[in-house]
Amino acid sequence: MGFGMCGNMGKMLKKQMEDMQRKMERIQAELGAERIGHGIRSVDDPALMRHLRDRDIPLEICITSNLATSAIADIDAHPLRLLFDAGVPIVLNSDDPAMFHTTITDEYRMAAWHFGFSNAEIEQLARNSFRYRFKPISPAP
């Protein structure tokens, strides 16, 4: 009589999804994306973080969405502070406020209260929202 075997697909799939997300972030960065939505797994790739910093490509970060979708295990595992301190441009976002029951104000509060962002750093995040906005398309002449 042998032992039965059971694999944990959840952990395997999560690892595959994280690997795929890192690859997608690298592809987006190399194809000239103006911004990268979410992109928090780039923290696992120092070369990609340098690429984002050096080419001034911001990540749109949605803390509440990352928690709700289990992109991170808990708020203490969120790489917002690590990415910011590495010089990666960050734009805070509320993703889908109705679905995730959050506001942009809530996202800024979390940055300040949980991640210890100073007033000056919060101001920098707010300035980033304007700096990295998509430019309006001019009407044809």
Order of alpha helices (4+ residues) and beta strands (2+ residues): alpha-beta-alpha-beta-alpha-alpha-beta-alpha-alpha-alpha
